[in-house]
Amino acid sequence: MLACPCSAFNLRATAAPANPDISDPEPEPKVRKLKGSPQFNRWYRARALRSGHKLERPSHGTGALEVNPSAQRTSETLSLEPTSTANDSDREVEVTDSGKPIYMVSDGTGWTAEHSVNAALGQFEHCLVDRGCPVNTHLFSGIDDVERLMEIIKQAAKEGALLVYTLADPSMAESAKQACKLWGIPSTDILGPITEAIAAHLGVSPSGLPRGAAGRNIPLSDEYFRRIEAVEFTIKQDDGALPQNLSKADIVLTGVSRTGKTPLSIYLAQKGYKVANVPIVKGVALPKGLFEVDPEKVFGLTINPLVLQTIRKARAKSLGFGDNARSNYSEMAYVKEELEFARKVFAQNPTWPVIEVTGKAIEETAAVILRLYHD
């Protein structure tokens, strides 16, 4: 096991003896206070405001940060000095969160951590759906130095969060492990155990470099260029563009507006599939080429009308349409009519699989499509 950098563990906490009947022969050490990062505090405050959570300012007489007692597995305490700034928005804030937080930390893009957590959360849909055990996930990517890592772990201690991390650098991973142990934070190292297992199996030491790091050479294979070509094709075919090229697509998606055709297309393209998507609009004729391609390549998407209306209202608002703007795009009557129109199109083409996307992540829908496509 590699020793963690000294800079990471000059951060000390006051720990009470494990057995209260045994007195410590040495005088109790002073609590070493940790300076908060103004930039991190601003980020944390902005995130809370975006989430609609209540902010409670600390009193001006103290800048102490109390660790959530429910998250502690020891009697350790953590203190934080108030930042030396005149701007009160830079001070630490308390956030009242309705869900249990999960922090995902990565020295790369965070893709592995995020997808691992999402896959695991899929096992708890029985309580997540009815809000019996709500969670809030927060991704921190590109964390490549110990100081930033410690800021995040301090905040995780404050919120009583679970920390999940993928850190390729063994010293960074060890720093995270020891800091979480010191402050009583539950944590999981996703990358470390599998990396160690593969290293033992191959008899080769890992590089310790995160994906995409400078100095890490990734060979440009035929697979890489195939994926680039697929992404370029898919972007050009978005939203019914260039219908004459539908026959060149590996997969064709069709459905009413806001059923997730574009993000699903891009996701599949990144896996190397050339994807075209064709919108179904009530009163607008579908391109002739859609009915001429191999029907086993075409997949219909449908969605619950209430969910679709909510998505469309949010979309209209993001485009600047006020509540007074008259448009049938997000009106329930029109939404139902358009879904019924799409249903009739699907019924006239029974070979097309129709996939219900309500409540499904893009990855889940993609998995269904690829399984049907290859079968």
N, C-alpha and C positions, 0 to 999 in steps of 0.2 A: 504494500500500500504506500503510495507516495505521500510525503509529508505536505501539509497545506502551507501556503505562503504565510509568512509571519504577519503580513499586513492584514490578512483576513482574520487573524485571531488575536490581534491586540484588542478586539471587541470582547469585553468580558462582562459577565452578569453575576450578580450576587446570588449565590445558591445556599439555601439552608441545608444543614446536615440531613442525610436520608433518615437517620434515627434521631428523634428529638431528645431522647434520653442521654445521648452521648454528646458531650460538649466539645467544641472545637478548641484545641489547645492554642491555636494561633488567633490573633485578633482578626475580627471580621474585616475583609478588604473593602475599600471604598468602591461604590458603584461607579464604573467608568461610563460616562455619558457619551452618547453617540450623536454627532451632529446630523441633522436631517438635511436632505438635498432640496433646495428651493424648487429646482426643476421637477423633481419627483413629486413634491407636494402639490405643485400646480397641476401636474398630470392627474394626480389622485383626485383633486378637487374637481377638475373638469369632468373626469369620468363619473364621479358621483352625481354631478349636476345633470349630465346627459342621461343618467339612469333614473333620474327623478327621486333620488334618495335625499333624506334630510341631513343637512349639515349642522353640526353643533360645534361652535367655536369654543376652544378652551379658554379658561379665564386668563386674564393678562398676567396674573400673579405667578403662573407656573407654566412650564412647557413640557411637563413630564408626560411620557407616553406609557399608558398602562396596558399591559398585555392582557388579552381576553382570558379570564381565568378558566373558562371552559375548555380552552385549547391547551392549557398547560398540563404537562405530565410530571413536572417537577415544581418546586417552589421558587423557581428563578424569576427575577423581575428584570425589566428592561427600561432604561430611562433614555429620554431624548431631549437634548437641549433645544430651545426655540431657536429658529434661524435668525441670524443677526441682520434683519431687514426691516425697513419701515413699513413695507407693504404687508398688511395683515393677511392678505390672501395667500402668502407664502408660509403661514404657520400651519402646524399639523391640525387636522380636523378629524372629528369622529363621524363615522358614517353608519347610519342605521340601515342594515341590509336585510332584506326579507329572505334571502337564500344563503346557503352555506357556500363560501368562496373556495374556488380551486384555482391556484396559481400555476401556470405552465411556463417554465423558464427554459430557454434554449439559447445556445451560442450560434445557432444557424437561423433558419427560417421559422422553426417551430412546428413544421408540418408533422413530424413524427409524434411530438408530444400532443398536439391538438387532436390528431386523428386517433391516437391511442386512448385519450380521455373520452372522446366522443363515442368510440367503440365500446368502452367500458360503461358509459352512461346509458347505452342502449339496453343494458341489463336491468336498468332501473326505471324503465318507461312506465311500469305499473304504478309507480308513485310520483314520477316526475310529471306525468300528464295531468293528474288531478291536484298537483301542487302539494302533495303530501310531504315531499322532501325536496323542495326547490334548491337549485344550485346556481351560482354565478361563476362562470369561467372567465379567466383573464390571461391572455397570452403576452409574454414578454420575450421578444425575439432579439437576436443579435447581442446578447449579453456576453461580452468578451473580456470583462475585467472584474476583479474581485469586489471593488468598491461599489459598482452598480449592483452586483449580485447581493451584497450585504444590505443595500437599501431596500431591495425587493423582499428579502427574507425578513427584515425588520417590519415591513408593512404587513407581511403574511402573519407575523407574530401578533401584531396589533389586531388584525381582523379575525384571527383564529382560523386561518386558511390551511388547506391541504396544499403542499408544495410538490409538484410533479416536474421533474427536470430531465433534460437530455443535454448533457454537457460532455463534449468529446474530450476536452482537456482533463486528464485525471486529477490534476491539482485543483481545478475549478470544481469538479464533482466532489472531491473530498472536502473542499471548503464548504460547499452547500450541505453536505452530510453532517459535518461537525457543528455548523452553525444551527442547523435544525435541531440537532440533539441538545445543544446548549440551551436553546430557547424553548424547547418543548413543542416543536412544530412537527406534526406528522408529515412524512415525506416519502416519495418513491423515486428511485433512479431507474428510468426506463431503459436508457441506453447502456449503462454500465454492465449489468449482468450478462446480457447477450453478447456484448463486445468481448468480455472476458472469456465467455464460453467458446466463441469462435477463435479467439487468439490461442486458447489452449488446444483446440482441435487442429488448427493449422500449424501451430508451433511458430507463429510469427507475432511480433508485438504490434499493436495498433499504432497508427500515426499520431493520434491525439489531436488531429486537426478537424475542425467542424466542416461540414459540407459547404463548398464554395469558398473556403479560405484561400488566401494567397499562398502560392507554393504547392497547392494540391492540384495535381494534373489529372484531369478526367478525359479519357480518350473519347474522341468523337467517332462513335460507331455508326453503322448503317441504321441502327434503331433510332439513334439521336436525330439523324437527318429525316428519317421517316416521320417522326413526331413533329418536327418543324414543318414539314410539308403538309401534314394533316392540320396543324393549327392555322397555317396560311389559307388553306382551302376552306376551312370552317368559317373563318372570319369573313371571307368573301361571299359565302353563301348564307350569311345571317339574315334572318327575317324575310325569307323568300326571295332574296336577290339571286340573279342569274339562274332562273329555273331551268334553262337549257342544260345546266351541269348536274342536275339531280341524278342522272344515271351514273355519274362518276363517284357519287357518295357511297361510303360503306354503310352508313346509317342515315335515315331521314326521320326527323321528328316533326310532328304536326300537332297542333292544338290551339286553343283560343289564346288571346293575349294574356300575359302574366302567369302562365303555367310553368315558367322556368325553362323554356326551350333554349335560350341563349346560354345561360351559365352551364346547363347540362351539356350542351354542344361543346363548349370550350373544355369542360372537364374530360369528356370522351376524346376530344382531339388531343389533349395532352397525353393520352394513353396510346395515341397513334392511329385513331380512327378518323377518317374523313367524314364529317357530319354536316348535313344541310338541315335547316329547319324552315318550315313553311307555316305561317300563321293562318288560322281559320277565322275569318271575319264574316259575320252575318251579312248577306247581301253582296258579297264579293266572290267572284268565281275563283276557284282554286286552279292553279296552273295545270295544264293538261299533262305535263311531264310527271306529275305526282302519281298519276294513275297508270303510267307506262313503265315505271321502274319496277324492279323485282319486289312484290308485295311483302316478302319476308324481311326486307330492309326497312320498312316503314313502321313507325311506332307512334300510336296516338297517346296524348297526355290529357287527362281530365282532372278536375279538382272540385272540391265542395264549393257551392255557390256563395255561402257566407264568408268563407275564407277568401275566395276570389274577390268578392266585393271589398273586403278590408284591404287587400293588397292593392287593388285599383284605386281606392280612395287615397291611400298613402302615395301612390305613384302620381296621381293627379295633383296632390298637394305639393309634391317635390318639384313638379313642373310649373308651379306658380298659379294653379287654378284655385281660386278662392271658393268658399262654400256657396257664394251667390252665383258662381259661373254655372250656366245651364249646360250640362253634358250628360248624355245617357250612358257614357262609358262605365261609370261606377254605380249606376242605378240598378237595384235588384231585379227589376222586371227585365231590363236589357241583358243583365248578366245571365239570368235563367234562359232567356231566349237564345243567347249565343251558345250556351252550353248544350241546349237542346238541338240547335243547328249542327254543332260538332258531333253530337251523339248520332244524328241521322247519317252524317258522312261516314262515321265509323261503322254503322250498321250496314251501309251499302258496300263496305269493304271489310268483310268479316275476317279476312286473313291477317289484317293489321292487329297486332296485340294492343290493347288499350290499358294504360297504366294509370292508376289512381295515385296522384302525387301529394295529396293532402297530408300534411304532417311528416312527410318524408324528406330526409336530407338528400342533397344532390348525389352523394355517394351511394345511398341506398337505391335510388331510382336507377342510377347508372349500373349498379350490380345486377338489377333485374333485367335491364335491357341487354347487357352483355351475356347473361346466362341464356336468355331467349335467342339472342343473335347466334351464339355458337352452337346451341342445341339444334 
